Each structure stands twice: as C-alpha cells, then as structure tokens.
Amino acid sequence: MQKPILILGACGQIGTELTLELRNRFGGTTVIASDIRNGSDTLMQSGPFELLDATDYDAIEDTVMHYEIDEIYLMAAMLSATAEKFPMRAWNLNMNSLFNVLNLAKEGKISKVFWPSSIAVFGPNTPKDNTPQNALMEPSTVYGISKQSGERWCEYYHKKYGVDVRSVRYPGLISWKTLPGGGTTDYAVEIYHKALEEGQYTCFLSKGTKLPMMYMDDAIRGTMTLMEADSKKLTIRSSYNLSAMSFSPEEVAQSIKSTVPNFEISYAPDFRQQIADSWPSSIDDSKAQEDWGWQPEFDLEKTTSEMLKNLKTKQQSET
C-alpha cells in the first residue's frame, strides 16, 4: 500500500499533471498537494490541498508530521527566463526548498525524495549533440547554476547520509493541460495555442534552434517509473539525463501545417535565444535506459497530433 505523498509546487506546469496522475494511481487522499497559491479547479477538487511555502522548513515539517508523509516531490522552482529577472529570489526558492526536503530525509522524517533538474545545467562548452550523462556543465543562467548546485547536494546527501533522492534532467516540456511558467522552451507550447487561435506565431527563438523536448505524458511517466525503481539499481544520484526528441521551431511549424495548412511562423529572437544557444541540441539518456528501463512514447508527429486535438476540444468546451 502506498504511503502518503506530498507535492511541493503542485500548481505549476509539471506539478499539476504529476499530482493528478499520482492521485489517479494511488487515490486522492494519499497525495497531498501544496503550493503558495490555489491551483486549478480540477486539482483543488481531486484531493487534499495545503497552502505551503517550500522555503518554510517548519511549515513543511508540520505538514509531513500531520499527514505522516513518506515521500516528497519537490516541484517548486523559478524557471530559466523568469530567474534571469529575479536572480536572488530564484536562488532562494530553488536552493532553500531543496535543503528543506533533503534535511527532512536526513533526519528520517521522510523516506524518499524526487527533485527535478534540467538541461539548463549544461553550458556553452558542453558537447551539444548527444550530450553524455557526465559532461562538462558550466551553466550560464541563474536557473542552471541552481540546478547544477542542487545535483551536487543531492549526490552529497545520498553518499554522506544515505538519503534516497532521485532526479531527472527534464528537457523542454510540452502540455495542452497547463500553461508554461517562464521557461526558455515555452515556445513549444505557445506555438500550438497560437496556431489554433490566430493561425500565426512569432517565435522568440530563431528558426534553426534545436533543443531537447518531451511531451508531458512521457515526463510524468518517467518520473513515476524512476520513483518506483529498485534503489539498488540506481547508479546516478545527481540527476539522470532524460530524452525523447529534439526539434527546432521551424520543424514544429512544419508538423503543425499538416493539420493547419495556412499556419505561418515568424521569428523575433529575444534574450532567451542566448540561453537556448548554451543548451544541448540532443541528449544521451542511455543510463536511464539501462538503470530503470526508460523509453519515451511520443515523437514530434505524435506530440503535434495530441496537442492540436486536445487544444481544439478544450477551446470548443470553453466557448
């Protein structure tokens, strides 16, 4: 029987869908959602919810004790583009929330931790094609620096204190259910909305900017598969490379045109272009495949089909 789970940052892009899928798997009352603000009606009505600041250790500890929490998924973070505008706030949120959770595990108050890292840990000197698990990092963004630091702390707490912490480096994530939250790969969500609403889109990255991407269903499944894996088989305690597909804005536009033939895309690169240029174009995730059987199910064609179909249905239900 699954023991209680706490999600910190449950109202974000990943947190919302992860919470709902975990509740679908284990039952609504088993998964406690929390955030600094209320979430969608669907999230709020699906199970218990606590207003909780991920940087407040005492409040998290009280919640853990009250619900007898066994696992924490720490999804609260300030993402790449937003973090560049508020570097100290981003560092405080991204790092102190992680220390809070790692220390709860160190003290034996919870048994397992999930913390997401990102391809933002890589930098301009990292091999861009098929980036290996153990590559030169040198992140050039506030977000990437916090994630690289977090990876080192996760590995340290595992080796020093035996904390069962698990992590993946998410690529850009694509979902029709929730809006993006200030990331450099957000164009890959916005483009589908604009294709259906306006028939055109101005992209903030240049047309040939190829980045690793993943459909949200794969990301959620990968996260849950890792958390269910045998601890003894996990050889990476910093963070696993995770991959599904790589594409450019131009390639997404072409895939959309098969359904929306008159769709037009233009390009006006902004400050996010420099961030994207420092990231890999494709990822080697062979360690995740070897250690816990990771395999993606969605490529670009399947992702575009799912995005357009579901967004059309959603728009029709809202009119």
C-alpha positions as CSV (number, residue, x, y, z in Angstrom):
1,M,0.0,0.0,0.0
2,Q,1.3,3.4,-1.0
3,K,2.1,5.7,2.0
4,P,1.2,9.4,1.8
5,I,3.0,11.6,-0.7
6,L,3.5,15.4,-0.5
7,I,3.9,17.5,-3.7
8,L,5.5,20.9,-3.1
9,G,4.8,23.2,-6.1
10,A,1.7,21.2,-7.1
11,C,0.1,24.1,-9.1
12,G,2.9,24.5,-11.6
13,Q,3.1,23.1,-15.2
14,I,4.6,19.8,-14.1
15,G,3.2,19.7,-10.6
16,T,-0.4,19.9,-11.7
17,E,-0.3,16.9,-14.0
18,L,2.0,14.9,-11.7
19,T,-0.4,15.4,-8.8
20,L,-3.4,14.3,-10.8
21,E,-1.6,11.2,-12.2
22,L,-0.3,10.2,-8.8
23,R,-3.9,10.6,-7.4
24,N,-5.2,8.6,-10.2
25,R,-2.7,5.8,-9.4
26,F,-2.8,5.8,-5.6
27,G,-6.1,7.6,-4.6
28,G,-6.9,11.2,-4.0
29,T,-6.4,11.2,-0.2
30,T,-2.9,9.6,-0.5
31,V,-1.4,12.5,-2.4
32,I,-1.3,15.9,-0.6
33,A,-0.9,18.8,-3.0
34,S,0.6,22.1,-1.8
35,D,1.7,25.5,-3.2
36,I,1.8,29.2,-2.3
37,R,-1.4,29.7,-4.3
38,N,-4.5,27.7,-5.1
39,G,-4.4,25.6,-8.3
40,S,-7.0,24.7,-11.0
41,D,-10.5,23.6,-10.0
42,T,-9.6,20.1,-11.2
43,L,-6.6,20.0,-8.9
44,M,-8.3,21.5,-5.9
45,Q,-11.3,19.2,-6.1
46,S,-9.2,16.0,-6.6
47,G,-7.8,15.7,-3.1
48,P,-6.3,17.4,0.0
49,F,-4.5,20.8,-0.6
50,E,-2.3,22.9,1.8
51,L,-1.1,26.4,1.2
52,L,2.6,26.0,1.8
53,D,5.8,27.9,1.1
54,A,8.5,25.5,0.0
55,T,11.2,27.7,1.7
56,D,9.5,27.4,5.1
57,Y,11.1,24.4,6.8
58,D,8.8,24.5,9.9
59,A,5.6,24.6,7.8
60,I,6.8,21.7,5.7
61,E,7.8,19.7,8.7
62,D,4.4,20.3,10.3
63,T,2.6,19.1,7.2
64,V,4.9,16.0,7.0
65,M,4.1,15.1,10.6
66,H,0.3,15.8,10.3
67,Y,-0.2,13.6,7.2
68,E,2.5,11.1,8.1
69,I,4.2,11.8,4.7
70,D,6.6,9.2,3.4
71,E,7.7,10.7,0.0
72,I,8.1,14.3,-1.2
73,Y,8.2,15.5,-4.8
74,L,9.7,19.0,-4.8
75,M,8.4,20.7,-7.9
76,A,8.6,24.3,-6.7
77,A,11.1,26.3,-8.7
78,M,11.6,29.6,-10.6
79,L,12.3,28.7,-14.2
80,S,15.1,29.9,-16.6
81,A,13.6,33.1,-18.2
82,T,12.0,34.3,-15.0
83,A,15.0,33.6,-12.9
84,E,17.2,35.8,-15.0
85,K,15.0,38.7,-14.0
86,F,15.0,37.8,-10.2
87,P,18.3,36.0,-9.6
88,M,18.3,36.2,-5.8
89,R,14.7,35.2,-5.4
90,A,15.3,32.3,-7.8
91,W,18.4,31.1,-5.8
92,N,16.5,31.4,-2.5
93,L,13.5,29.4,-3.8
94,N,15.4,26.8,-5.8
95,M,18.1,26.0,-3.2
96,N,16.5,26.5,0.2
97,S,13.4,24.4,-0.8
98,L,15.8,21.6,-1.7
99,F,17.8,21.8,1.6
100,N,14.5,21.7,3.5
101,V,13.5,18.4,1.9
102,L,16.9,16.8,2.0
103,N,17.2,17.7,5.7
104,L,13.8,16.1,6.4
105,A,15.0,12.9,4.7
106,K,18.4,13.1,6.5
107,E,16.5,13.3,9.8
108,G,14.4,10.2,8.9
109,K,11.1,12.1,8.7
110,I,10.6,11.0,5.1
111,S,12.0,8.1,3.2
112,K,12.2,9.2,-0.4
113,V,12.7,12.5,-2.4
114,F,12.1,13.4,-6.0
115,W,13.8,16.7,-7.2
116,P,13.8,17.7,-10.9
117,S,17.0,19.0,-12.5
118,S,17.1,20.3,-16.1
119,I,19.1,20.5,-19.3
120,A,19.9,24.1,-18.1
121,V,22.8,22.5,-16.1
122,F,24.7,22.3,-19.3
123,G,26.6,25.3,-20.8
124,P,28.1,26.7,-24.0
125,N,31.2,24.4,-23.7
126,T,29.1,21.2,-23.2
127,P,29.0,18.9,-26.3
128,K,25.8,19.9,-28.0
129,D,25.0,16.7,-29.8
130,N,24.0,13.6,-27.9
131,T,25.2,15.2,-24.6
132,P,26.5,12.5,-22.3
133,Q,25.4,11.8,-18.8
134,N,28.7,13.1,-17.3
135,A,29.5,16.1,-19.4
136,L,31.2,19.5,-18.8
137,M,28.5,21.7,-17.4
138,E,29.4,25.4,-16.8
139,P,25.7,26.6,-16.8
140,S,25.3,30.3,-17.8
141,T,21.9,31.0,-16.2
142,V,20.7,31.5,-12.7
143,Y,18.4,28.6,-13.1
144,G,21.1,26.3,-14.5
145,I,23.5,27.3,-11.7
146,S,20.9,26.4,-9.0
147,K,20.1,23.1,-10.7
148,Q,23.8,22.1,-11.0
149,S,24.4,23.1,-7.4
150,G,21.3,21.1,-6.4
151,E,22.6,18.0,-8.2
152,R,25.8,18.1,-6.2
153,W,23.9,18.5,-3.0
154,C,21.6,15.5,-3.9
155,E,24.6,13.3,-4.5
156,Y,26.3,14.5,-1.3
157,Y,23.3,13.8,0.9
158,H,23.0,10.3,-0.7
159,K,26.6,9.5,-0.1
160,K,27.0,11.2,3.3
161,Y,23.6,10.4,4.9
162,G,22.1,7.7,2.8
163,V,19.2,9.9,1.6
164,D,17.2,8.2,-1.1
165,V,16.9,11.1,-3.5
166,R,16.1,10.7,-7.2
167,S,16.2,13.1,-10.1
168,V,16.0,13.6,-13.8
169,R,17.2,16.4,-16.0
170,Y,14.0,17.5,-17.8
171,P,14.2,18.7,-21.3
172,G,11.6,21.3,-22.6
173,L,8.1,20.0,-21.7
174,I,5.0,20.3,-23.8
175,S,1.5,20.1,-22.5
176,W,-2.0,21.2,-23.5
177,K,-3.4,21.0,-20.0
178,T,-1.4,23.7,-18.3
179,L,0.2,27.0,-19.5
180,P,4.0,27.3,-19.4
181,G,5.7,29.1,-16.5
182,G,8.6,31.2,-17.7
183,G,10.9,28.8,-19.4
184,T,13.1,29.2,-22.5
185,T,11.4,26.2,-24.2
186,D,7.9,27.7,-23.7
187,Y,7.6,28.5,-27.4
188,A,6.9,24.8,-28.0
189,V,3.6,25.1,-26.0
190,E,2.7,28.7,-27.2
191,I,3.0,27.8,-30.8
192,Y,0.2,25.3,-30.7
193,H,-2.2,27.7,-28.9
194,K,-1.4,30.5,-31.5
195,A,-1.7,28.1,-34.4
196,L,-5.3,27.4,-33.5
197,E,-6.3,30.8,-32.1
198,E,-4.6,33.1,-34.7
199,G,-3.1,31.0,-37.4
200,Q,0.3,32.6,-36.9
201,Y,3.0,32.8,-34.3
202,T,6.1,35.0,-33.7
203,C,8.8,32.8,-32.0
204,F,11.2,34.2,-29.5
205,L,13.9,31.8,-30.7
206,S,15.5,31.6,-34.2
207,K,14.1,29.0,-36.6
208,G,17.0,26.6,-36.5
209,T,17.4,26.5,-32.7
210,K,17.2,22.7,-32.0
211,L,16.5,21.8,-28.3
212,P,15.6,18.5,-26.5
213,M,11.9,18.3,-25.8
214,M,9.4,15.9,-24.3
215,Y,5.6,15.5,-24.2
216,M,4.3,15.9,-20.7
217,D,2.8,12.4,-20.5
218,D,6.3,10.9,-21.1
219,A,7.8,13.2,-18.4
220,I,5.2,12.2,-15.8
221,R,5.6,8.5,-16.7
222,G,9.4,8.8,-16.5
223,T,9.2,10.5,-13.1
224,M,6.9,7.9,-11.6
225,T,8.9,5.0,-13.1
226,L,12.1,6.3,-11.5
227,M,10.4,6.7,-8.2
228,E,9.2,3.1,-8.3
229,A,12.6,1.7,-9.4
230,D,14.7,-0.6,-7.2
231,S,17.0,1.7,-5.3
232,K,19.9,-0.8,-5.7
233,K,19.8,-0.4,-9.5
234,L,20.2,3.4,-9.5
235,T,23.7,4.4,-10.2
236,I,23.1,8.1,-10.6
237,R,22.2,10.2,-7.5
238,S,22.9,13.6,-9.0
239,S,20.4,13.5,-11.9
240,Y,19.6,11.3,-14.9
241,N,19.7,12.6,-18.4
242,L,16.2,12.1,-19.9
243,S,15.4,12.4,-23.6
244,A,12.5,11.9,-26.0
245,M,13.0,14.1,-29.1
246,S,14.8,17.1,-30.4
247,F,13.5,19.7,-32.8
248,S,13.6,23.4,-33.9
249,P,10.8,25.9,-34.2
250,E,10.8,25.5,-37.9
251,E,10.3,21.8,-37.6
252,V,7.3,22.3,-35.2
253,A,5.8,24.7,-37.6
254,Q,6.1,22.2,-40.4
255,S,4.4,19.5,-38.3
256,I,1.5,21.9,-37.5
257,K,1.0,22.7,-41.1
258,S,-0.1,19.2,-41.9
259,T,-3.2,20.0,-39.8
260,V,-3.3,23.8,-40.1
261,P,-2.1,24.3,-43.6
262,N,-2.3,28.1,-43.6
263,F,-0.3,28.5,-40.3
264,E,2.6,31.0,-40.6
265,I,5.5,31.5,-38.3
266,S,7.9,34.4,-38.0
267,Y,10.9,34.9,-35.8
268,A,11.9,37.7,-33.4
269,P,14.7,36.2,-31.1
270,D,14.9,37.9,-27.7
271,F,17.1,37.3,-24.6
272,R,16.0,33.7,-24.4
273,Q,18.0,33.0,-27.6
274,Q,21.3,33.3,-25.7
275,I,20.0,30.9,-23.1
276,A,18.9,28.4,-25.7
277,D,22.3,28.7,-27.5
278,S,24.0,27.5,-24.4
279,W,22.0,24.3,-24.1
280,P,22.3,20.9,-25.9
281,S,20.5,20.1,-29.1
282,S,20.2,16.4,-28.2
283,I,20.7,14.2,-25.1
284,D,22.2,10.8,-24.4
285,D,19.9,9.1,-21.8
286,S,21.4,5.6,-22.0
287,K,22.0,5.4,-18.3
288,A,18.3,5.9,-17.6
289,Q,17.5,3.2,-20.1
290,E,20.0,0.8,-18.5
291,D,19.2,1.5,-14.9
292,W,15.4,1.8,-14.9
293,G,14.2,0.9,-18.3
294,W,13.3,4.4,-19.6
295,Q,11.8,4.6,-23.1
296,P,9.8,7.6,-24.5
297,E,6.5,7.0,-26.3
298,F,6.0,10.4,-28.0
299,D,7.9,11.8,-31.0
300,L,7.2,15.2,-32.7
301,E,4.5,13.9,-35.0
302,K,2.5,12.2,-32.2
303,T,3.0,15.2,-29.9
304,T,1.6,17.7,-32.5
305,S,-1.3,15.4,-33.2
306,E,-2.1,15.2,-29.4
307,M,-1.6,18.9,-28.8
308,L,-3.8,20.1,-31.6
309,K,-6.6,17.6,-31.0
310,N,-6.8,18.3,-27.3
311,L,-6.5,22.1,-27.6
312,K,-9.3,22.1,-30.1
313,T,-11.5,20.1,-27.8
314,K,-10.6,22.4,-24.9
315,Q,-11.3,25.6,-26.9
316,Q,-14.7,24.2,-28.0
317,S,-15.7,23.4,-24.4
318,E,-14.8,26.9,-23.3
319,T,-16.9,28.7,-25.9
